[in-house]
Amino acid sequence: MRQIDLMYRTMAAELGQRLLDASFSADFPVEGRFVPVTVKARKYWYFDQPGEGEGHRQKRRYVGPTDDPEINRRVKDFRAIKDDVKARRKLVTTLVREAGLPAPEPFSGDVVEALAQAGIFRLRACLVGTVAFSTYAGHLGVRLPAASMMTGVADFAQDYAISSEVGGFVSAYS
């Protein structure tokens, strides 16, 4: 197996860290935005999220008062993470095009993203199969033969004891 250049291995590690930092986007997707709203002379944070599909209305959700330092920190962090989305996409493009790392086909990527947003990984599920194997090259810093990664499946495994300890349910606010 050929090693991937150190520069690309570093980029893969940087991408992993940035994605970890952005992991709270399941609660506040980057397509949305925080907006301050004044109600009876007091300001509150709300989160506006675009509706899905044609004809669906925007969703607005209460977050908390603007004088809460923890909420303000989260709003500030969100802005930085949202700004970082473009940089993360550029890292992915570079790793796929220049370093030759594999990328999942778009449908599989969309399915895994939807499951992640639904909270499956918060409940300690583990992705296995072709989609998981395709990430190994970046983690290991080597180019893997394409045939070794093609199982043709995307499976999930989960330890019930772990998911029951973290509440065992998924909600938009978990």
Disulfide bonds with the S-S distance in Angstrom:
none
